[in-house]
Amino acid sequence: MKSNDTPHQPACLFAHDLINKLAVIVGFCDLLSDKLGQDAKSVKQLNMIRDIAASTAKDLGTRGCSLTQTARTGEAPKNLFV
């Protein structure tokens, strides 16, 4: 039985860690985008990076436990890459 004093531990630490790192990428893209202002080409490229990081984080949120299972067993579930 867990004590109420113990910090919350997500079930899928691997996915949780990657989501946190992707959130940093998204944040830096937002900051750089604001600084670039009128440089449309660079802003477009940053937005592409931001969107990829954000969508990957979202996918990890929904499929992260499957990735953890894959890392443990070495076998990917059939719905992981759908």
N, C-alpha and C positions, 0 to 999 in steps of 0.2 A: 504494500500500500504506500502511495506517495504522500509525502508531507506537503502541506500547503506552502511551506517555506522554500521548496525546491523550485528553481526556475523552470519555465516551460521548455521542454525539449521536443522539437518537431520530430515527427516520425521519420522523415526523410532528410537527414542532415546534409547529405550530398546535394540534393536539389535546393535545399534552403540556402546553402552557402553560395551556390551558383546564382541563384535569384538575387541575393544581396549584391554580388559583384556586378551583375547585369544592371541592377538599379543604379549603381555608381556610374556606369557607362552612360545610361540614360540621362542622369543628372548633369554629367560633364558636357554631354552633347547639348543639352538645353542652355547651359551657361555659355558655351562657346558660340552657339547660334545667336544668342543675344549680343555678344561682343562683336560678331562679324557684321551684323547689321545689313548693309546693302550688297554684300558679296553673294549674289544669288547662287552661283555655282557651288561655292563652299557650303552655304546653308543647306542646299539641296542634298549634298553628299552627307553632311552631318545628320540631316533628317532621315536619310536612308539607314545610316548606322544606328540611329536612335530607334527607328521602327523595328529593325532586325533584333536589336537587344531586347526591346520591350516584348515583341512577339515570342522570342525564345524564352524569356522569363515566364510569360503566360503559359507556354507549352510545358515548361518544367513544373509549374504549379499544378498542372493537371496530370502530368505523366511522370513526375519526379519519383514517386514510389516505385514505379515500374523500372526506372533506371537503377534505383538502389537494389531492387531484386535482381536485375541483370548483372550488376557488379558482383553480387554475392554468389549467384548461381552460374554465371557465365552464359546463360541462355536468355535471350530476349523474348518477352511475351509477344504473341502474335499481333496485338493491337498497338504496340509501342510506336511503330513508324507509319501508322495509317493517317 
